[in-house]
Amino acid sequence: MTERTENTAPTARGRADRSSSGEFAAVDAELAERGFTRMVFELDRIESLLDLLGSPQRAYPSIHLTGTNGKTSTARMIDSLLRAFGLHTGRYTSPHLETVRERISLDGEPVSEERFVTTYREIAPLAELVDQRSAEPLTYFDMTTALAFATFADAPVDVAVVEVGLGGAEDATNVIQAGVCVLTPIGLDHTEWLGDTIQDIALAKAGIIHPGTTVVSAAQEEEAARPILERCAEVGATVAREGGEFGVLRRAVAVGGQVLTLQGLGGVYEEIFLPLHGAHQAQNAAVALAAVEAFLGAGAKRQLDVETVREGFATASSPGRLEKVRSAPTILLDGAHNAQGMAATVTALQEEFAFSKLVGVLGVLADKDAASLLELLEPVLDTVVVTRNSSPRAMPVETLAALAAEVFGPDRVETAEQMPDAIEAAVAAAEYDVPGELSGVGVLVTGSVVTVADARRLLKR
């Protein structure tokens, strides 16, 4: 009887954990009431809130990232490199896959439920005050941004790695005026908010460049490069460009990733193992290295320690980016949601995987160019299962199925209203006609970060 009581009675820590989880769930729901997808591009409200908090974003230096594709992967690599050099880091990225806590990381780990709740409770009354004074209430993203900056100041961190939410100039994160700014490749996306041309989008994103900034830019199309360089000249920023001051010299496919030789600002870094797939991730690695060199003061006369750089890249990760979550059949998750991102994913699949059969699960948002995604996927997929993700902005299955039938032909398209059914159908299709060869067949879940998040919750249990 005594033994049974000891095994089943809740401990003080267990009660505290449940209490913390309950408080976090309440806070999470309260945040969600602000409208997860509501967007208001004005800095006045976030500036007012941060002023009331004592400007926590001024308590540490920052590295600020924008671009169309590769922001989160590059931010995670920068974070990993900085930690390898012994710095305490805060990282703010979006969107999240499973929990909002992923957006706010301390030393590479999502902030705890307890810290998240405590910080939110400190900010919430001040946010209500700002709401009362404003025509529009603070958005969900405004709140998570303030939470991140306050969390980093309280930790405290040595450096914050901050990814914009959307655009740049009017994004809530553009209050930090970072000393190092990173621009990943810029393409057409979010045109309803940023403009119909690459030039317009680049102009919006270049708004994170402030006087005295060091800018690290991935290779850009000429239409995007021009506004970036004009902004640098206007504010007196220094710019380092991929293909000029830094870049990927060599890359070779390796088990679990790739081995790189990178030209950095301070010299050549050889035998860098990166546990991520694709030439686009090699490009992200070169950008991340240059950003860390710029932050740590490396350059023509000073190179970073190569072994420490190797350590930083070896521990880098990027969930939801050609992430393998199951074997036999192999199931890959990839959040590509625009043509530029999907082209990089398809190239990586062709170069680094040798599937005898590959089946896709595709769910996209209604405002995306689904036809372009399907055209890019058609050469590498045997069959596609179209479905609907959990976003209220998801494209209806029948609409996506009609587009898929035009590209793939009706015989290569299946439909499933729910994600569990879509994954089940894709696995069955992958295994069909290839008994005993499960190691050579695969399933790719893609089309949206929301689609990947939905699948990841199911498959990572």
Stockholm file with secondary structure:
# STOCKHOLM 1.0

chainA/1-461         MTERTENTAPTARGRADRSSSGEFAAVDAELAERGFTRMVFELDRIESLLDLLGSPQRAYPSIHLTGTNGKTSTARMIDSLLRAFGLHTGRYTSPHLETVRERISLDGEPVSEERFVTTYREIAPLAELVDQRSAEPLTYFDMTTALAFATFADAPVDVAVVEVGLGGAEDATNVIQAGVCVLTPIGLDHTEWLGDTIQDIALAKAGIIHPGTTVVSAAQEEEAARPILERCAEVGATVAREGGEFGVLRRAVAVGGQVLTLQGLGGVYEEIFLPLHGAHQAQNAAVALAAVEAFLGAGAKRQLDVETVREGFATASSPGRLEKVRSAPTILLDGAHNAQGMAATVTALQEEFAFSKLVGVLGVLADKDAASLLELLEPVLDTVVVTRNSSPRAMPVETLAALAAEVFGPDRVETAEQMPDAIEAAVAAAEYDVPGELSGVGVLVTGSVVTVADARRLLKR
#=GR chainA/1-461 SS CHHHHHHHSCCHHHHHHHHHHHHHHHHHHHHHTTCTTCCCCCSHHHHHHHHHTTCGGGSSCEEEEECSSSHHHHHHHHHHHHHHTTCCEEEECCSCSSCGGGGEEETTEECCHHHHHHHHHHHHHHHHHHHHHSSSCCCHHHHHHHHHHHHHHHTTCSEEEEECSSSSTTSTTTTSCCSEEEECCCCSCCHHHHCSSHHHHHHHHGGGCCTTCEEEECCCCHHHHHHHHHHHHHHTCEEEEBTTTBEEEEEEEETTEEEEEEEETTEEEEEEEESSCSHHHHHHHHHHHHHHHHHHTCBTTBCCCHHHHHHHHHTCCCTTSSEEEETTTEEEECCCCSHHHHHHHHHHHHHHCCCSEEEEEECCBTTSCHHHHHHHHTTTCSEEEECCCSSTTBCCHHHHHHHHHHHHCGGGEEECSSHHHHHHHHHHHHHTTCTTCGGGEEEEEESCHHHHHHHHHHHTC
#=GC SS_cons         CHHHHHHHSCCHHHHHHHHHHHHHHHHHHHHHTTCTTCCCCCSHHHHHHHHHTTCGGGSSCEEEEECSSSHHHHHHHHHHHHHHTTCCEEEECCSCSSCGGGGEEETTEECCHHHHHHHHHHHHHHHHHHHHHSSSCCCHHHHHHHHHHHHHHHTTCSEEEEECSSSSTTSTTTTSCCSEEEECCCCSCCHHHHCSSHHHHHHHHGGGCCTTCEEEECCCCHHHHHHHHHHHHHHTCEEEEBTTTBEEEEEEEETTEEEEEEEETTEEEEEEEESSCSHHHHHHHHHHHHHHHHHHTCBTTBCCCHHHHHHHHHTCCCTTSSEEEETTTEEEECCCCSHHHHHHHHHHHHHHCCCSEEEEEECCBTTSCHHHHHHHHTTTCSEEEECCCSSTTBCCHHHHHHHHHHHHCGGGEEECSSHHHHHHHHHHHHHTTCTTCGGGEEEEEESCHHHHHHHHHHHTC
//
